[in-house]
Amino acid sequence: MTSDQRTQLMRPCQQITGQNKERCEARQLARWKVQESHKPDTAFETYDGMDMGQARLRNRLQRERATDNKRHWAQTRKTYREQEFTEDHNTATRPFLTEYREQRRLCMLDTLPDRARNRCLDRLENQFRQDQSTTPLPAPKPYQY
């Protein structure tokens, strides 16, 4: 702000005295800042500084989270060999599943892709449903803490 602008801006405050003059000057300065921020050449900088869309905040948070995540995984990563095998009800498979998969593969390889293959697959699916309903689940093992 030039001295001429300042004298023109403070002209209404010249007749006021004491503490009211300080408040008047502060008010006039705030008014001038708002006016300056709404000029076309400075409006973009003002709004960018306000970060109303929180683009800077979002980018900063993403960078921080990415570095924290990299640091966490660098410290806690285990290779496949280092992981311990857990045997519980989630990893136990039913005994007929491997046989069913093998039979399905044979159906796909041995028969032509027409009615014969569909009948083979339908027969296997019916057998699978029957096995699934009659074969009980393996006994769940207790969780290891």
C-alpha positions in Angstrom: 0.0 0.0 0.0 1.4 3.4 -1.0 1.3 6.4 1.4 -1.3 8.1 -0.8 -3.6 5.1 -0.5 -3.0 5.0 3.2 -3.9 8.6 3.8 -7.0 8.3 1.6 -8.0 5.1 3.5 -7.5 6.7 6.9 -9.3 9.9 6.1 -12.6 8.9 7.9 -10.6 8.1 11.0 -8.9 11.6 11.3 -11.7 13.2 13.4 -11.9 10.2 15.8 -9.6 10.2 18.9 -8.3 7.7 21.4 -9.0 4.0 21.3 -11.8 4.4 18.8 -9.3 5.7 16.3 -7.2 2.5 16.6 -10.4 0.4 16.0 -11.3 2.6 13.0 -7.9 2.1 11.5 -8.0 -1.6 12.0 -11.5 -1.7 10.5 -10.4 0.3 7.5 -7.3 -1.9 7.0 -9.5 -5.0 7.1 -11.8 -3.4 4.6 -8.9 -2.6 2.3 -7.6 -6.2 2.5 -11.0 -7.6 1.6 -11.2 -5.2 -1.4 -7.8 -6.1 -2.5 -8.5 -9.8 -2.3 -11.5 -9.4 -4.6 -9.5 -7.9 -7.5 -9.2 -10.3 -10.4 -5.4 -10.5 -10.3 -5.3 -11.4 -6.6 -8.5 -13.3 -6.1 -7.1 -16.6 -7.3 -4.1 -16.3 -4.9 -6.5 -15.5 -2.0 -8.8 -18.4 -2.7 -5.9 -20.7 -3.2 -4.5 -19.6 0.1 -7.8 -20.2 1.8 -7.8 -23.8 0.5 -11.6 -24.1 0.5 -11.6 -27.3 -1.5 -9.0 -28.6 0.9 -6.9 -29.8 -2.0 -3.6 -29.0 -0.2 -4.8 -30.7 2.9 -6.0 -33.8 1.0 -2.7 -34.0 -0.9 -0.7 -33.6 2.3 -2.7 -36.3 4.1 -2.3 -38.7 1.2 1.4 -38.2 1.2 1.6 -38.7 5.0 -0.5 -41.8 4.9 1.5 -43.3 2.0 4.8 -42.8 3.8 3.4 -44.1 7.1 2.1 -47.2 5.2 5.4 -47.8 3.5 7.2 -47.5 6.8 4.8 -49.9 8.5 5.0 -52.5 5.8 8.8 -52.2 5.7 9.0 -53.0 9.4 6.3 -55.7 9.6 6.6 -57.4 6.2 7.1 -61.2 6.3 8.0 -63.4 3.4 5.8 -66.4 2.6 8.2 -68.7 4.3 8.1 -66.7 7.5 4.4 -66.9 7.9 3.0 -69.6 10.1 0.4 -72.0 8.8 -2.8 -71.9 10.8 -5.1 -74.8 10.7 -8.6 -73.8 11.6 -12.1 -74.0 10.1 -11.3 -71.4 7.5 -8.4 -73.4 6.0 -9.8 -76.9 6.4 -11.2 -78.3 3.1 -13.7 -81.0 2.7 -12.3 -84.3 1.5 -14.5 -84.5 -1.7 -13.5 -81.1 -3.1 -10.2 -82.2 -4.8 -11.9 -85.2 -6.3 -14.8 -83.0 -7.6 -12.3 -80.6 -9.2 -10.4 -83.4 -10.9 -13.7 -84.9 -12.2 -14.8 -81.5 -13.5 -11.4 -81.1 -15.3 -11.8 -84.5 -16.9 -15.3 -83.6 -18.1 -14.0 -80.4 -19.7 -11.1 -82.2 -21.4 -12.6 -85.5 -22.5 -16.0 -84.6 -23.8 -16.9 -82.3 -26.7 -18.5 -78.9 -26.0 -22.1 -79.9 -26.5 -24.9 -81.8 -24.8 -22.5 -84.6 -23.6 -20.3 -82.1 -21.7 -23.4 -80.4 -20.2 -24.7 -83.8 -19.0 -21.3 -84.7 -17.5 -21.1 -81.3 -15.6 -24.8 -81.5 -14.5 -24.1 -85.0 -13.1 -21.0 -83.8 -11.3 -22.9 -80.8 -9.8 -25.7 -83.0 -8.5 -23.1 -85.3 -7.0 -21.4 -82.3 -5.5 -24.6 -81.0 -3.9 -25.4 -84.4 -2.5 -21.9 -84.8 -1.0 -22.0 -81.3 0.4 -25.3 -81.9 2.1 -24.4 -85.3 3.5 -20.7 -84.8 4.5 -20.3 -83.0 7.8 -17.9 -80.2 8.2 -14.5 -81.1 9.8 -14.4 -80.3 13.5 -13.2 -76.8 14.1 -10.0 -76.4 15.9 -9.7 -73.8 18.6 -8.2 -70.5 17.8 -4.6 -70.1 18.8 -3.8 -66.8 20.4 
